[in-house]
Amino acid sequence: MSGLPGLYNDFVAIFLMMAGFYVVIAQGNLVKKLVGLGLFQTSVFIFYISMGKVAGGHAPILAEGITVYSNPLPHVLILTAIVVGVATTAVGLALVVRINEAYGSVEEEDIQAKDRDAERREAVADPTTDRGADT
Amino acid sequence: MTLWEQLPVLVVVVPLLAAPLCVLVDRPLAAWRVALGAALLSFACAIGLLVQVPDAGAISYHLGGWEPPWGIEYRVDRLGALVLLIVSSMASLVMLYARRSVEDEIPVDRTARFYAAFLLAFAGLLGIVATGDAFNVFVFLEISSLSSYALISMGRDRRALNASFQYLVMGTIGATFILIGIGFLYMMTGTLNMQDLAARLPAVADTHTVRAGFAFLTVGIGLKLALFPLHLWLPNAYAYAPSIVSAFLAATATKVALYVMLRFMLGLFGADFALRDMPLDKILLVLGLLGILSASLVAIYQGDVKRMFAFSSVAQIGYMVLGIGVATTAGVTAAVLHLFNHALMKGALFLALGAVAYRLGTVTLRDFAGLGWRMPWTMAAILLGGLSLIGVPPTVGFLSKWYLVLAVIERGWWPVALVVLVGSLLALVYVWKLVEVAYFQRPAAGALVPREAPLSMLVPIWLLVSANIYFGLATSLSVGSAQEVASMLIGGGG
């Protein structure tokens, strides 16, 4: 496992990771950010799964005449990490839905502009009359 | 096996199982009772563990009876027991306090699920501390983080949603970095058990793989810790979260992240590798100092008091990592001590702010006008918490600053000691701003006249405030444990 061909999976993982990371940073759309985040996480899954492969190794099932097995542990770990990733995406999307309900937009710029507007209005308003719900 | 031997796992499992129970009962009052009960039970387990843990060793618990390093091991040593105690005691106090505050801030139909999410976050934090398995740390980290995102998004202000989303993005990147780091370590050693890793790492330490793993772990944990340039998620998340969530997270989440940093960097890689071969001490020193100065300066200009104390939290994290950056036993002692003490201060402050929010609805600076006379007990608690933050004797804040300055001077770094003192002065400025408004300004004409906070809120606040003073005078638990832990972490590696 040396040289460029052996590292093929690693390069794929690095490429996906950087692509995902770039999308998270560069995109202003919250849904696209989550897509990037998913890509970023998935690249790590590929990295882990490749790690467990032993050259010439078989699936870890006891059988006649097979002595070299791939390591199943990273695969099991990644099953857990996939669940975590799904949960993260679910929570993220739920947040995006609620942001959309509250702001009417999923574009970061729009949201920040609306927050700035609200803050400006708050500052201008009379400090004695804008107080909340308490009695 | 007796129940006594099951404590390391019970402390985590109780809140984890109580969380679905909260959803099942689905009535606000009943869910609160379940959550309070679970928090108190966990607290009792943590006390049991602290009594049980031997002076120099650790309690090892084999999950499902599988021997480590094959099975997952739970491992609680002095430091772990101390952090478990902090987390579970804060959760118990916050839960005692929570009922009125949650009634006020969370819609009734979501209350039960709110408590469930709280318990999950709590269980996750405890799990991170209790486990002795590197991958388990990642899983528990995500359990606590995911439920924290949900908790923060329940804030009344719609900005809470955006703050929660930002935290989700940064938190996930941080957790993924930690995952990559653990992957690199597994690649080189073939084990995930922390004891085993610590034993096998020195042999392969001089490889790019291990160094890359170290770098990924440092950045990942730094994100979770809100280490200075990676802190951007923290101020908004704390400012817009519901009151009890701010109090709980401010008092525990970053502390647990610091615990993870100590455990991985010093316990696993060893002080020799982390602080001598790798420049972690210099990085932490510089970032700590920058964090103290910049976050304290920003805190002074905040109009929202919760945001102000959130920035102050970033500065306080600066003090803790500065302690590690000093890279001596005395320095790590100061870091661990401040971990303990800062939980007490920020817990008290954010709970008191919650009481103000309960009466006034908001916590902007101008709302505090005349509050010193309207809500004397709450304001007095904020004042004492603030004094502790500045580091006035006999509070705990003084104690940790004292040890930190001593450790810095021991290395002969006078300019660093000076920065620590300047940081205290900056804290004095922002606390004074609040005190001035609260005690020396008249409320605007026609403003609401709030009553004192209800007793169910005042009791937990004042328990914490008195802990701030008690542990400032009776130092055997905090300083004693911190010194033991520090000599174990620094001495064990060298």
Interface residues (C-beta under 8 A of the other chain):
Chain A: F21 V24 L30 K33 L37 F40 Q41 V44 F47 Y48 M51 P74 L77 T80 A81 V84 A87 T88 V91 G92 L95 V96 R98 I99 A102 Y103 I111 D115 P127 T128 T129 R131 G132 A133 D134
Chain B: F135 F138 V139 E142 L146 Y149 A150 S153 R158 R159 L161 N162 S164 F165 L168 V169 T172 I173 A175 T176 L179 I180 G183 Y186 M187 R359 L360 G361 T362 R366 D367 A444 A445 G446 A447 L448 P450
